Amino acid sequence: MFGHDVQDSVVVSFLILFVVLFVFYLRTLQGALARCSAEARTLSPALVWLMFVPLVNVVWNFVLVLALSRSLGNEFRRRGIRADANPGRTLGLAMCVLYIVSYVPLAALIAGTAGSICWIAYWAKIAGYSRRLASNPALRLANPGHPARKQLEQVVRIVDRSVQLELAGDRTLMKVSASDEDRAQAVSLLDEAIAGCPDDMDLLVAKACVQHAWAQFKSAEETLDAVLGKASDHFEARMWKSHWDTWSNALRFPRWDEGSNSLHPVMAAHLRLEHSVQVVRDGIQKTLAIVVNAQGPALGKRTRVDVEWILSNTPLGPLVAYYLRLREPSGTPNTIEAFLPIFQPTLFSPLEGCFLMQQLAFAPYCFVVLVRGDALLLNRRIDFGEKTVQRLRDIASQLSSAQSYLAPQDFQRAAQWHMGNFDMSRLEFAQ
């Protein structure tokens, strides 16, 4: 009798342990799906819990593995991150098959053991993919895994409803209509975020942006001084403080993210002027968007987008050539070539070529936006890998140290010289 009680207790304890582990496993899978954008996902994250339904879970195991593989693959391609073509699929399917085979009496022990090993390995692999999606320091304040994400999202909502940009001829005007409550709450939320991340200078710069928009100019300068006192090489703080009257902070640029489905009028105006490399506001920080007129139908989520940047020291002066490569799952890659002139700064504005490259080196990611008239054909955030980040930093460093510039009247000839002398087979599109 006593022996049966002990045996029953062991079985119950084992089942409880298994259920707890299985819950954590499903939470990992749910988290990985949740970190994929809506356009990349092929299954709702909430549906992972169907694995608790008896019999259904035998089939749903296969569905979940395949959907997760496709979703992760879509998301990695969407972000331009190099990864397996079908993340986790082979290992996951092996786990599913072994799970079924384990019900065969003669193979139960071997298949069950092998299946458990595959389950743990698959769990670890999906957790690794999820971490890659969650943690990207290059995104800075736009990082989904930022510890102050909750406060930042609330601040962005306040800014979005309080700050409007309007075109006035060739100028962009910023109008602020924030209530006293919103003004106080935005600063309070940023103070809370800074308290939790005291070494994140980007949060202090974000606070300065908000203070400046609220016409708290002296407070904004003091906040920038605090940044420079700790990180004198912080690009945005240094440029803004040094060129206070001409440097525009993040709130003075149009809002853009992967959920945007139409060009802001300011972005459309720049595109009409053939300004393809534009500054935009991603949340509460600056980044760049490459906006290009294109033909054809909208591109799907399986389209891979790569970007490569080349510093071309032409006889007439430097310019930066950039290449967009679009690759459909089946089809010939299409490469677009364009140029960013490096003129001598006169306004000390973030829109000048040399500062655009420094911005890209500071926050090495960008959006690629293809449009046809008013139709948005593609809107993709590109997170650059280590090789591209290093190349961008090298280009920014060379431009800064050389102090060599291209005369505006020589831009077209410099671009033609590059096209005639650059071997496009050198393009690596390395991440």
PEJOUR-V528078 format. One record per pair of residues at least 6 apart in sequence whose C-alpha atoms are under 8 Angstrom apart, sorted by the first residue. I is the first residue (numbers start at 1). J is the second residue. D is the distance in whole Angstrom. If there is no record, write none. Layout:
BEGIN
I:J:D ; I:J:D
END
This chain:
BEGIN
25:123:6 ; 26:48:6 ; 26:49:7 ; 28:123:8 ; 28:126:7 ; 28:127:6 ; 28:130:8 ; 29:45:8 ; 29:48:7 ; 29:68:8 ; 29:123:8 ; 29:126:7 ; 29:127:8 ; 30:45:5 ; 30:46:7 ; 30:48:6 ; 31:45:7 ; 31:130:7 ; 32:68:8 ; 32:72:8 ; 32:126:7 ; 32:127:7 ; 32:129:7 ; 32:130:5 ; 32:133:8 ; 33:41:7 ; 33:43:8 ; 33:44:7 ; 33:45:5 ; 33:68:7 ; 33:71:7 ; 33:72:7 ; 34:45:6 ; 35:130:7 ; 35:133:6 ; 35:134:7 ; 36:71:7 ; 36:72:7 ; 36:75:6 ; 36:133:8 ; 37:75:7 ; 39:301:7 ; 40:71:5 ; 40:72:8 ; 40:74:5 ; 40:75:5 ; 40:78:8 ; 40:301:6 ; 41:67:8 ; 41:68:8 ; 41:70:8 ; 41:71:5 ; 41:72:8 ; 41:74:8 ; 41:75:8 ; 42:67:6 ; 42:68:8 ; 42:70:7 ; 42:71:6 ; 43:64:8 ; 43:67:6 ; 43:68:8 ; 43:71:8 ; 48:64:7 ; 50:56:7 ; 50:57:7 ; 50:60:7 ; 51:57:5 ; 51:60:6 ; 51:61:7 ; 58:96:8 ; 58:100:7 ; 61:96:6 ; 62:92:8 ; 62:93:7 ; 62:96:6 ; 65:88:8 ; 65:89:6 ; 65:92:6 ; 65:93:7 ; 66:89:6 ; 69:86:5 ; 69:87:5 ; 69:88:6 ; 69:89:6 ; 70:86:6 ; 70:87:8 ; 72:86:8 ; 72:87:6 ; 72:129:8 ; 73:83:8 ; 73:84:7 ; 73:85:6 ; 73:86:6 ; 73:87:6 ; 74:301:6 ; 74:302:6 ; 76:82:7 ; 76:83:7 ; 77:302:7 ; 77:303:7 ; 77:304:5 ; 77:305:7 ; 78:301:7 ; 78:302:7 ; 78:303:7 ; 78:304:6 ; 78:305:7 ; 78:380:6 ; 78:381:7 ; 78:382:7 ; 79:380:7 ; 79:381:6 ; 79:382:5 ; 79:383:6 ; 80:304:7 ; 80:305:6 ; 80:306:6 ; 80:382:5 ; 80:383:6 ; 80:384:7 ; 80:431:8 ; 81:383:7 ; 81:384:7 ; 81:385:7 ; 81:431:7 ; 82:431:7 ; 88:122:7 ; 88:125:7 ; 88:126:7 ; 91:118:7 ; 91:121:8 ; 91:122:6 ; 92:118:7 ; 92:119:8 ; 92:122:6 ; 94:115:8 ; 94:118:7 ; 95:115:5 ; 95:116:8 ; 95:118:5 ; 95:119:6 ; 95:122:8 ; 96:115:8 ; 98:111:5 ; 98:112:7 ; 98:114:7 ; 98:115:5 ; 99:111:7 ; 99:112:7 ; 99:115:6 ; 101:107:7 ; 101:108:7 ; 101:111:6 ; 101:112:8 ; 102:108:4 ; 102:109:7 ; 102:110:8 ; 102:111:5 ; 102:112:5 ; 102:115:8 ; 134:143:7 ; 134:144:6 ; 134:145:5 ; 135:143:7 ; 135:144:7 ; 135:145:5 ; 135:146:8 ; 136:143:6 ; 136:145:8 ; 137:143:7 ; 138:363:6 ; 138:364:6 ; 138:365:7 ; 138:383:8 ; 138:384:8 ; 139:363:6 ; 139:364:7 ; 139:365:7 ; 139:383:8 ; 140:146:8 ; 140:202:7 ; 140:363:7 ; 141:149:8 ; 141:152:8 ; 141:202:7 ; 141:203:7 ; 141:283:8 ; 141:284:7 ; 141:285:7 ; 142:282:7 ; 142:283:7 ; 142:285:8 ; 143:149:8 ; 147:196:8 ; 147:197:8 ; 148:193:5 ; 148:196:7 ; 148:197:8 ; 151:189:6 ; 151:190:7 ; 151:192:8 ; 151:193:6 ; 152:189:8 ; 152:190:7 ; 152:193:8 ; 152:283:8 ; 152:284:8 ; 153:283:8 ; 154:186:8 ; 154:189:8 ; 155:186:5 ; 155:189:7 ; 155:190:8 ; 156:283:6 ; 156:284:6 ; 158:182:6 ; 158:186:7 ; 160:255:8 ; 161:178:8 ; 162:176:6 ; 162:177:5 ; 162:178:5 ; 163:174:7 ; 163:175:6 ; 163:176:5 ; 163:177:7 ; 163:178:8 ; 163:251:8 ; 164:174:6 ; 164:175:5 ; 164:176:6 ; 165:172:6 ; 165:173:6 ; 165:174:5 ; 165:175:6 ; 165:252:7 ; 165:253:8 ; 165:254:7 ; 165:266:8 ; 166:172:6 ; 166:173:5 ; 166:174:6 ; 166:175:8 ; 166:265:8 ; 166:266:7 ; 167:173:6 ; 167:265:8 ; 167:266:7 ; 172:252:8 ; 172:266:7 ; 173:252:8 ; 174:252:6 ; 176:213:7 ; 176:214:8 ; 178:214:8 ; 183:214:7 ; 186:210:7 ; 187:207:7 ; 187:210:7 ; 187:211:7 ; 190:203:7 ; 190:204:8 ; 190:206:8 ; 190:207:6 ; 191:207:8 ; 193:203:7 ; 194:200:7 ; 194:203:6 ; 194:204:7 ; 201:227:6 ; 201:231:8 ; 201:234:8 ; 204:223:6 ; 204:224:7 ; 204:227:7 ; 205:223:7 ; 205:224:6 ; 205:227:7 ; 205:236:8 ; 205:237:7 ; 206:284:6 ; 206:285:7 ; 207:220:8 ; 207:223:7 ; 208:219:7 ; 208:220:4 ; 208:221:7 ; 208:223:6 ; 208:224:7 ; 209:220:7 ; 209:249:6 ; 209:250:7 ; 209:251:7 ; 210:251:8 ; 211:217:7 ; 211:219:7 ; 211:220:5 ; 212:219:8 ; 212:220:6 ; 213:251:8 ; 221:241:7 ; 224:237:6 ; 224:241:7 ; 227:234:8 ; 227:237:7 ; 228:234:7 ; 228:237:7 ; 228:238:7 ; 232:238:7 ; 235:358:8 ; 235:359:8 ; 235:362:7 ; 239:247:7 ; 240:247:5 ; 240:248:7 ; 240:249:7 ; 243:348:7 ; 246:347:7 ; 246:348:6 ; 246:349:6 ; 247:348:6 ; 247:349:5 ; 247:350:6 ; 248:349:7 ; 248:350:7 ; 249:286:8 ; 250:280:7 ; 250:281:6 ; 250:284:6 ; 250:285:5 ; 250:286:5 ; 251:281:7 ; 251:284:7 ; 251:285:8 ; 253:279:7 ; 253:280:5 ; 253:281:6 ; 253:286:8 ; 254:264:6 ; 254:266:7 ; 254:267:7 ; 254:279:8 ; 254:280:5 ; 254:281:6 ; 255:264:8 ; 255:280:6 ; 255:281:5 ; 255:282:6 ; 255:283:7 ; 256:280:6 ; 256:281:6 ; 256:282:5 ; 256:283:8 ; 257:282:6 ; 257:283:8 ; 257:367:8 ; 257:381:8 ; 258:379:6 ; 258:380:6 ; 258:381:7 ; 260:379:8 ; 261:376:6 ; 261:379:8 ; 262:374:7 ; 262:375:7 ; 262:376:6 ; 263:374:8 ; 263:376:8 ; 267:278:7 ; 270:276:7 ; 270:278:8 ; 271:291:7 ; 271:292:8 ; 276:289:8 ; 276:290:5 ; 276:291:5 ; 276:292:6 ; 277:288:7 ; 277:289:6 ; 277:290:5 ; 277:291:6 ; 277:340:8 ; 277:356:8 ; 278:288:6 ; 278:289:5 ; 278:290:6 ; 278:291:7 ; 278:351:7 ; 279:286:7 ; 279:287:6 ; 279:288:5 ; 279:289:6 ; 279:350:8 ; 279:351:7 ; 279:356:8 ; 280:286:6 ; 280:287:6 ; 280:288:6 ; 280:289:7 ; 281:287:6 ; 286:359:8 ; 287:359:7 ; 287:360:7 ; 287:363:7 ; 287:365:7 ; 287:366:6 ; 288:356:8 ; 288:359:8 ; 288:360:7 ; 288:365:8 ; 288:366:5 ; 288:367:6 ; 289:366:6 ; 289:367:4 ; 289:368:6 ; 289:369:7 ; 290:366:7 ; 290:367:6 ; 290:368:5 ; 290:369:6 ; 291:368:6 ; 291:369:5 ; 291:370:6 ; 291:371:7 ; 292:369:6 ; 292:370:5 ; 292:371:6 ; 293:370:6 ; 293:371:5 ; 293:372:6 ; 293:373:8 ; 294:370:6 ; 294:371:6 ; 294:372:5 ; 294:377:8 ; 295:371:8 ; 295:372:6 ; 296:372:8 ; 297:377:7 ; 298:376:7 ; 298:377:4 ; 298:378:6 ; 299:377:6 ; 299:378:6 ; 300:378:8 ; 302:328:7 ; 302:329:7 ; 303:326:7 ; 303:327:6 ; 303:328:5 ; 303:329:7 ; 304:325:8 ; 304:326:6 ; 304:327:5 ; 304:328:6 ; 304:329:8 ; 305:324:7 ; 305:325:6 ; 305:326:5 ; 305:327:7 ; 305:380:8 ; 305:382:8 ; 306:324:6 ; 306:325:5 ; 306:326:7 ; 306:382:8 ; 306:429:6 ; 307:322:7 ; 307:323:6 ; 307:324:5 ; 307:325:6 ; 307:429:6 ; 308:322:6 ; 308:323:5 ; 308:324:7 ; 308:388:7 ; 308:427:7 ; 308:428:8 ; 308:429:5 ; 308:430:8 ; 309:320:7 ; 309:321:6 ; 309:322:5 ; 309:323:7 ; 309:391:8 ; 309:392:7 ; 310:320:6 ; 310:321:5 ; 310:322:6 ; 311:318:7 ; 311:319:6 ; 311:320:5 ; 311:321:6 ; 311:395:6 ; 312:318:6 ; 312:319:5 ; 312:320:6 ; 312:321:7 ; 312:418:7 ; 313:319:7 ; 314:414:6 ; 314:417:7 ; 314:418:7 ; 315:414:8 ; 316:406:6 ; 316:407:8 ; 316:410:7 ; 316:413:8 ; 316:414:6 ; 317:342:8 ; 317:404:7 ; 317:405:6 ; 317:406:4 ; 317:407:7 ; 317:414:7 ; 318:341:7 ; 318:342:6 ; 318:404:7 ; 318:405:6 ; 318:406:6 ; 319:339:7 ; 319:340:6 ; 319:341:5 ; 319:342:5 ; 319:406:7 ; 319:414:8 ; 319:415:8 ; 320:339:6 ; 320:340:5 ; 320:341:6 ; 320:342:7 ; 321:337:7 ; 321:338:6 ; 321:339:4 ; 321:340:6 ; 322:337:6 ; 322:338:6 ; 322:339:6 ; 322:340:8 ; 323:335:6 ; 323:336:5 ; 323:337:5 ; 323:338:6 ; 324:335:5 ; 324:336:5 ; 324:337:7 ; 325:333:6 ; 325:334:6 ; 325:335:4 ; 325:336:6 ; 326:333:6 ; 326:334:5 ; 326:335:6 ; 327:333:5 ; 327:334:7 ; 339:415:7 ; 340:353:6 ; 341:353:6 ; 341:406:7 ; 341:411:7 ; 342:352:8 ; 342:353:5 ; 342:354:6 ; 342:405:6 ; 342:406:6 ; 343:352:7 ; 343:353:7 ; 343:354:7 ; 343:405:5 ; 343:406:5 ; 343:407:6 ; 343:408:7 ; 344:404:8 ; 344:405:5 ; 344:406:7 ; 344:407:8 ; 345:352:6 ; 345:354:8 ; 349:355:8 ; 350:356:6 ; 350:359:8 ; 354:396:7 ; 354:399:7 ; 354:400:8 ; 357:392:7 ; 357:395:8 ; 357:396:6 ; 358:393:8 ; 358:396:5 ; 360:366:8 ; 360:392:7 ; 361:389:7 ; 361:392:5 ; 361:393:5 ; 361:396:7 ; 362:393:8 ; 364:383:7 ; 364:384:6 ; 364:389:6 ; 364:392:8 ; 365:381:7 ; 365:382:6 ; 365:383:5 ; 365:384:6 ; 366:381:6 ; 366:382:5 ; 366:383:7 ; 367:379:7 ; 367:380:5 ; 367:381:4 ; 367:382:6 ; 368:378:7 ; 368:379:6 ; 368:380:5 ; 368:381:6 ; 368:382:7 ; 369:376:8 ; 369:377:8 ; 369:378:5 ; 369:379:5 ; 369:380:7 ; 370:376:6 ; 370:377:5 ; 370:378:5 ; 370:379:7 ; 371:377:5 ; 371:378:7 ; 384:431:6 ; 385:430:8 ; 385:431:4 ; 386:431:6 ; 387:430:6 ; 387:431:6 ; 388:430:6 ; 388:431:6
END
